[in-house]
């Protein structure tokens, strides 16, 4: 096996399913120590995962030649030569199509990345309209060379603990260079850094509590700050108010359930903490300009 041949395993049949009905891929299904490399060449895309799914690991991808389209949380990305993208754990995504594609992917367990790089990735994801990343030529070359070495190491017959540690360290370096490529403001002031940290903490609490509480004041109290200050902070980092962030996350979860489950609109309203399906339908329609039922029909064809 040469470097960059497919190091993946078939995961579609082995994936678990979340409450929403989405397949969820686990790190141990693709690697017993948290790292995997995949490569595509024109006319050969090994086992493209074209159904919507979630992973519990990071996926980093870069296009060397050709084009492709992917969907990440209902947003389509058209990637061209020299562009890159990453998928965070839990995001719903799928491969859509490719044209003369040459690209590579690194799959990395959350434990592989250090906290600073996770912070940079999370910070980038705060933007309301994230876009494909375009690493500098030297960064792309470094990513490719590291991926090549990882692939060679994965090909060795003696993957002892020392070899695996080397692979993990190389993968951490890969993630570090990727994070470097998307870092947009290394000279942020102390105030800006504080705002980013607070916003990330808000997003973490929101992820865990949104189905139980959607009041901005609740999240402000959890962070021991005033609702007005939380709103100011979140708007300065995301361009959105706290209420808009809560609404957008609610609608995103609703879309996942509408497309990837057979739950009724009332069931979905209940699961999202809204017992009144009429209120849920009104909120969904106001936000998306289409009713939940119409959205389901349109996307299920």
N, C-alpha and C positions, 0 to 999 in steps of 0.2 A: 504494500500500500504506500503510495507516494504522499508527500505532505499535501494537506488540504483535501484529500479524499474524504468522503463523508464519514465523520466519526460519530454520527448520531445513531440512535437506536429507534425502532418503531415505537412511537409513544401513543399513537391514537387509540389503540385498543387497551392500553394500560392506564390511561388517564382516569382520574377520579372526576366526579361531577360535583359542582357546588349547588347550593340551594336554588340558584337561578337556572340550573340545568346546563351551565357552561362546563365543558371539559376543563379540568385543571391539571396541568402538567407539573410534576414534582421533580426536584433536582435529581433525586436518586433514580428516576426513570431514565435519565439521560447520562448520568455519570455517578459513579460511586464515591467520588471525592469532590464534586462540585464544579468541574470544568469540562467543557466540550467545545470543539471547533467544527464548523461546517463551512463548506465552500461550494459555490455554484459556478458553473462554466456555461458558455452559450450552448443551448440545447440540452443541458443536463442540470436539472434542479432536483437534487435528491430529496424525495419525500416532502414536498412543500406542504406546509400546514395551512390549508386554504379554508378551514373551518374556524369560526371564532372560538377563542379559548383564552385561558389565563395561565400564567406561569407563576411559580413561587421563587423565581430567580430573575436575574437581569439578562437581557439579550442586547448585545451591541452589534450593529451591522454597518458595513461600509461598502459602497458600490465602486468598483474599479473601472468597469466599462459597461455600456448599455444602460438600460433603465428598468425600473420596477415600480410597482405601486403596492403600498401596504395600508392597512386600516388600523388605527390605534384609538380606541375609545371613540368610535364614530367619526374620527377625523382622518381623511385620506392624505397620504404623503406620496408625492411623486418624486422619486429619487433618481438622480442622474450621476454620471461619473464624477467621483470626487466628493460625493455627499454621503453623510452618515446619519444614523438614527439610533436611538436606544429605547427599550421598553422596560419600564419599571415593574417589579413584582405586583401582580394584581390587575394590571391594565388588560383590557380585552383587546385582542388584536388578531389579525389574520393576514396572510400573504394573498395578494389579489392577482397580479399578473406581472410578466416580465418580457423584455425584448432584448435579445442578445446579451443577457445579464452575466456579468462576472462579478462576484461579490463574496464576502466572507462574513461569518457570524462568530461571535464568541458568546457562549453561554457561561454565566458565572453565578455561583451561589452567593447569597447576600453576605455570607461570612468572608468571602474573598476580598470584598471591597473595604477600604478603611473609611472611618467616619468622615474625614475631610472630603473624600471623593463623593460619598453619598450625599453630603451636604450640597456640593456643587450641582449634582444631578437633580436633587430636590429643588434647589433654588431655580434652576433652569425651568423646571416643570411648573413653577409658580406663574410664569407668564401666561396670559390668556390666549395667546396665539403662538405657541412654540412652532418652530420651523425646522426643516432639515439642517443639520450641522454641516459645515464645510471646513474640515480640518485644513491646516496649512499643508503644503506638499510634503514638507519634511516630517510632519506629524503623521500623515497618512502612510508615508514610507516606514516610519518606526512601528506603527500599528501592524502593518503587513509583515514586517520582519519578525516581530514578536509572535504574531499568530503563526508564522511559518515554523518558528522554533518550538512553539507549543505543540503544533501538529506533529513534528518530528519526534518530540518526546512522548507524545501519546502513542506513537507507532512502535515504541520500543517494547520488547517482550518482557522486560523486567521492570515493571512499574512498582518499584519498592517505595517505601515511605520517603526516602531521600529524593527520588525522582518526582514523586507527587508534590513534595514541598517546593521543588524547583518550578513545576508547572503552576502551582498556586501563586508563587511569588511573581512569575512572569505575567500571570493573568491580572494580578493586582497592579503591576506596572502598566499593562495594557489599559486597564480602567483609569489609571492615573493620567495617562496621555490623553485618553478620550475626554476625561473631565477637564484637562487643560485646554482642549480644543473648544470647549463650550463655555469656558469661564469668560464672562463679558465685563466684569468690573472688579479687578483685583485691588483697586484703590478706594473701595467703598469706605465711607466714614464710619465711625463707631456707631452713630445714630442709625445709619442705613443697615449695618450688620445686625443691630438690635432689632430693627423692624423685620428683617428677614427671619431671624431666629424666632420671633414671636409669631410670625405668620406660619412658619413650619410647625410650631407647637399647636397653633390653632387648627391647622389642617390635620394633624395627627389625632387630636381630640375629636374633631368633626368626623373623621373616618370611623371612629369607634362609637360615637354617640348620636349620629344624625337621625337614626330611626327612633330615638327616644326623645330627642329635644332639638328643635329647630329655631330656638330663640337666640338672637345674637347676644342678649344679656347673659344667658347661661354660659356661653363660651368665654365671655369677658370675665365672669366671676371665677371660672375655672383657672383663668390665667392671672387672677388678682389685679385686673386693670379695669378701667371704666369702659362701658360699651362705646362711647364716643372715641376713646383712644384706640381701642381695638379696630374700629372701623377706619380710622385715619391710617393706622399701620398697614392693615390689609390692603387698603386702596392704594397706598404708596408703593407696594411691592407687586400687586397683581393687576391694578387698574380696575378692580371690582370691589364693591362694598361687601361687608360680611354677609348681608342678606342675599346678595347675588351669588356669592360662593356657596352658601347653603342651598339656595334654589338650584344652582347648576349641578351640584353633587346629587341632589334628590332626583333631578330629571335624568342624569346619567344612569343612576341605578335603576330608575324606572324603565329606561330604554333597554337596558340589559335584560330585565325581567320580561318585558313585552316581547322581545325577539327570541330569547333563549329559554323560555319556559312556557308552559301551558296554563299558568295561573290566570284567573279572571282579573279584570280591572279592579274589582273590589278586593280580591286577594292581595294584589300588588299594593293597593292603597293601605291595607292593613299591615303588610310587611314593612312598609315605609313609615309606619306610625301615624297614618292618616285614616281614621275609621270612616270618614265621609268620602265615599268614592266620587261624589259630585264635586267636592272641593278639589280632590286630586285631579280629576279630569279638567277642571277649569284652570288649575295651575299649569298642568302639562300643555294644554292648548294655548294658553297665554304666552308660554315660554317658547314653544316650538311652532306655533301657528298651525298645528294639526292635532286632532284628538288622539288619545291613546289607542283607540280602536283603529282609526285610520292609519296611524303610524305602524301598528302591527301588520295590518293588511298590506300596506305599501312595501314593507321590508320583507315580508314572507311571500310576496308575489302572488 
